[in-house]
Amino acid sequence: MTVQNSKPLVGKVALVTGAGQNIGRAIAHGLAEDGAFVMVNGRGNLDAIETVADEINEAGGRALSHLADISDEGAVREMIARLAAEVGGIDMVISNAGLRRQTPFVEMSFAEWREILSVALDGAFLLANHAVPHMQARGGGAFVAMSGISHHIGAKERAHVNASKAGLEGFVRGLAMELATDNITANVVAPGAIDTRRGAAAGARSPGSLDRIPLGRSGTVDEIAGMVRHLVGPQGGYITGQCIHVNGGTYLGH
């Protein structure tokens, strides 16, 4: 195997949001292993994203960390401008950042509704809006957003999360249609039950949840990262406008 084939993303630049832990961290590591320069983004925990960037650099990859709230247009503009200035552009964006909340609808405030949508949906728009011109200038690119299984199968106390992810999938389909002539792909990955460290606001996993998964187990962060690596790599270049489910068979499209 040649070095070029073993590292298919050499010369590419990636931005991964929400990359301080769990799925985002695994994606950042995976893209760096494939040769990409990775900007590791987080919203509030600087130590976490610096640690991930340090891990990548110490392993022989190339990464830098950048703290920014992706629901803030000025912060997104500054982050992408920094990446373009330091490494010459951007080829791929992984819009992974999101907030998970468990709130009964009758207790849900409009402020909480807007907060959830501002990260998953508004954030994806802002990232694409500021990154796509750089991709166009470089002759192509890839945009991958992280959705989830909840709004496909139904979930209580997640009306805002479900709405944000449904809107996100529609947004990405629109990007795919408009940007295809620029050689830019746009896709969504929808994880199911993944073995991650859950924040308190996400709520506990429901009893017997593994019984509803045909494969009988939770997925791993590396399995989600592996799908992202495929989509942004040379073998994923003919895939666009898709929502790809990685959930052990929990959702079969019916």
C-alpha positions in Angstrom: 0.0 0.0 0.0 1.4 3.4 -0.9 1.6 6.3 1.5 -0.9 8.2 -0.7 -3.5 5.4 -0.5 -2.9 4.8 3.3 -3.5 8.5 3.9 -6.2 9.6 1.4 -6.7 13.0 2.9 -3.2 14.3 2.7 -3.3 18.0 1.8 -6.9 18.4 2.9 -8.1 20.7 5.7 -11.0 19.7 8.0 -13.0 21.5 10.6 -14.8 19.3 13.2 -17.2 21.0 15.6 -18.0 19.6 19.0 -14.8 17.7 18.9 -13.7 17.8 22.5 -15.2 14.4 23.3 -17.1 11.3 22.2 -18.1 11.2 18.5 -16.5 14.5 17.6 -13.2 13.5 19.1 -13.2 10.2 17.2 -13.9 12.0 14.0 -11.1 14.4 14.5 -8.6 11.6 15.2 -9.9 9.6 12.2 -9.5 12.4 9.7 -6.0 13.2 11.1 -5.0 9.6 10.7 -6.1 9.8 7.1 -3.8 12.8 6.6 -6.0 15.8 7.0 -5.1 18.9 8.9 -7.8 19.2 11.5 -9.2 22.2 13.4 -10.7 20.9 16.6 -13.6 23.1 17.7 -15.6 23.2 20.9 -17.9 25.8 22.5 -16.9 25.9 26.2 -14.3 23.5 27.3 -10.9 24.8 26.0 -8.9 22.1 27.9 -10.9 19.3 26.1 -10.2 20.6 22.6 -6.6 21.4 23.3 -6.1 17.9 24.6 -7.6 16.4 21.4 -5.4 18.7 19.2 -2.3 17.7 21.3 -3.1 14.0 21.0 -3.3 14.4 17.2 0.0 16.3 17.0 1.8 13.9 19.3 0.6 11.0 17.1 2.2 12.6 14.1 -0.8 14.4 12.7 -1.5 18.1 12.4 -4.2 19.9 14.3 -5.0 23.1 16.1 -7.8 23.9 18.5 -10.3 26.8 18.3 -13.0 27.7 20.8 -16.1 29.1 19.2 -19.9 29.0 19.6 -21.1 27.9 16.1 -24.5 29.7 16.7 -22.6 33.0 16.7 -22.0 34.2 13.2 -19.1 36.4 14.2 -17.4 33.5 15.9 -17.9 31.2 12.9 -16.5 33.9 10.5 -13.5 34.4 12.7 -12.8 30.6 13.1 -13.0 29.9 9.4 -10.9 32.9 8.5 -8.3 31.8 10.9 -8.2 28.3 9.4 -8.0 29.7 5.9 -5.2 32.1 6.9 -3.1 29.5 8.7 -3.4 26.6 6.3 -4.7 28.1 3.1 -8.3 27.0 2.9 -10.8 24.4 3.9 -12.0 21.2 2.2 -14.4 19.6 4.6 -16.7 20.6 7.5 -18.1 18.1 10.0 -21.0 19.8 11.8 -21.1 17.6 14.8 -21.9 20.1 17.6 -25.3 19.8 19.1 -27.2 20.0 22.4 -29.3 17.1 23.8 -32.0 17.9 26.2 -34.9 15.9 27.8 -37.7 18.4 28.5 -41.5 17.6 28.5 -43.1 19.8 25.8 -45.4 21.6 28.3 -42.4 22.6 30.3 -40.3 23.7 27.3 -39.6 27.4 27.0 -39.2 29.2 23.8 -35.6 30.2 24.9 -34.7 26.5 25.3 -36.3 25.7 21.9 -34.3 28.4 20.2 -31.1 27.4 22.0 -31.3 23.8 20.7 -32.1 24.9 17.1 -29.4 27.6 17.2 -26.7 25.0 17.5 -27.8 22.1 15.4 -29.6 24.0 12.6 -28.4 27.6 12.6 -24.9 26.4 13.4 -24.8 24.1 10.3 -26.1 27.0 8.2 -23.4 29.4 9.4 -20.6 26.8 9.0 -21.7 26.1 5.4 -22.3 29.7 4.6 -18.7 30.7 5.5 -16.9 27.5 4.5 -18.4 26.8 1.1 -16.7 29.7 -0.7 -13.4 28.3 0.4 -14.4 24.8 -0.9 -15.4 26.3 -4.2 -12.1 28.1 -4.5 -10.3 24.8 -3.9 -12.3 22.9 -6.5 -14.6 20.9 -4.2 -15.2 19.6 -0.7 -17.5 17.8 1.6 -20.0 18.8 4.3 -21.2 16.2 6.8 -23.7 16.9 9.5 -24.7 14.7 12.5 -28.3 14.0 12.9 -29.8 11.2 15.0 -32.4 8.5 15.2 -34.8 10.2 17.5 -36.9 12.1 15.0 -37.1 9.1 12.7 -38.5 6.7 15.2 -40.1 9.1 17.7 -38.9 10.3 21.0 -40.6 11.8 24.0 -39.4 15.1 25.6 -37.3 15.9 22.5 -39.6 18.0 20.4 -36.9 20.7 19.9 -34.1 18.2 19.2 -36.3 16.3 16.7 -37.2 19.6 15.0 -33.6 20.7 14.7 -32.5 17.4 13.2 -35.4 17.2 10.8 -34.6 20.7 9.6 -30.9 19.8 9.4 -31.6 16.9 7.0 -33.7 19.1 4.8 -31.0 21.8 4.8 -28.3 19.3 3.8 -30.4 18.0 0.9 -30.7 21.5 -0.4 -26.9 22.0 -0.1 -26.4 18.8 -2.0 -28.5 19.9 -4.9 -27.1 23.4 -5.2 -23.4 22.5 -4.7 -23.1 19.4 -6.8 -21.8 21.3 -9.8 -19.0 22.7 -7.5 -17.9 19.1 -6.7 -19.1 19.6 -3.1 -21.0 16.7 -1.4 -23.3 17.2 1.5 -24.6 14.3 3.6 -26.0 13.5 7.0 -25.0 10.7 9.4 -27.7 9.6 11.8 -26.2 7.6 14.7 -28.4 5.4 16.9 -27.4 4.3 20.5 -23.7 5.0 20.7 -21.5 4.2 23.7 -20.6 7.7 24.8 -20.4 9.8 27.9 -23.8 11.4 28.2 -24.3 14.8 29.8 -26.9 15.1 32.5 -29.2 17.1 30.4 -29.5 14.3 27.9 -31.2 12.0 30.4 -30.5 8.4 31.2 -30.8 5.6 28.6 -34.2 4.0 28.8 -34.3 0.4 30.3 -34.2 -2.3 27.8 -33.0 0.0 25.0 -30.5 -2.5 23.7 -33.4 -5.0 23.2 -34.7 -2.7 20.4 -31.5 -2.9 18.4 -31.4 -5.9 16.0 -27.6 -6.2 16.4 -28.1 -6.2 20.2 -25.5 -3.7 21.2 -24.6 0.0 21.2 -22.4 1.4 18.5 -19.0 2.8 19.0 -17.7 6.3 18.3 -15.2 4.8 15.9 -18.0 3.3 13.8 -19.5 6.7 13.4 -16.1 8.2 12.6 -15.5 5.5 10.1 -18.7 6.4 8.1 -17.6 10.1 8.1 -14.1 9.1 6.9 -15.7 7.2 4.0 -18.0 10.1 3.1 -15.3 12.7 2.9 -12.7 10.4 1.4 -12.2 9.6 -2.3 -14.4 6.6 -2.1 -17.4 8.6 -1.0 -17.3 11.1 -3.8 -20.4 9.8 -5.5 -22.5 10.0 -2.3 -24.5 13.2 -1.8 -27.8 14.3 -0.4 -28.1 11.2 1.8 -29.0 10.5 5.4 -27.0 7.4 6.3 -28.2 5.5 9.4 -25.6 3.9 11.6 -27.7 2.4 14.3 -27.5 -1.4 14.3 -30.7 -1.8 12.4 -32.9 0.2 14.8 -34.3 2.2 11.9 -34.9 0.4 8.6 -36.7 3.2 6.8 -40.2 1.9 7.4 
